[in-house]
Amino acid sequence: MKAGFIGLGKFIRYTWWLHLVFVVILFSGFRWITALGNPATIGQAKSRMYHAILGGILLLAAYLILQLINPELVSNRVSIPDVSESSVPDPDCQ
C-alpha cells in the first residue's frame, strides 16, 4: 500500500457525514428542478440545501473541537477500565 493512502473503508468511515450532506443537496436540487416554478417548493429546496450545508459545517466543527480536546473521543474506540473485587466496597462494612 502506498504511503498516505488510507483505503476506501476508512475514507467512508471518516467522511460519512459529508456523504449524507451531499445526498441531501442532490435530493434538494432534484426537488428544485422538478418544482415547475412553484415558489413554495423552490423555497423548501433552497432551505433544505442551506440547512444541509449548515449541518455539515456544525458536524465538522464538533469533530474538530472533540479532536482538539481529546482524540480518543473521536477514535471509535471505547475503553472501560476493569473493576477488581478489591475496589468494590463491601456491603457488610459500614
Secondary structure, DSSP 8 states (H G I E B T S, - for coil): --TT---HHHHHHHSHHHHHHHHHHHHHHHHHHTTTT-HHHHHHHHHHHHHHHHHHHHHHHHHHHHHHH-GGGGSS--------GGGS--TT--
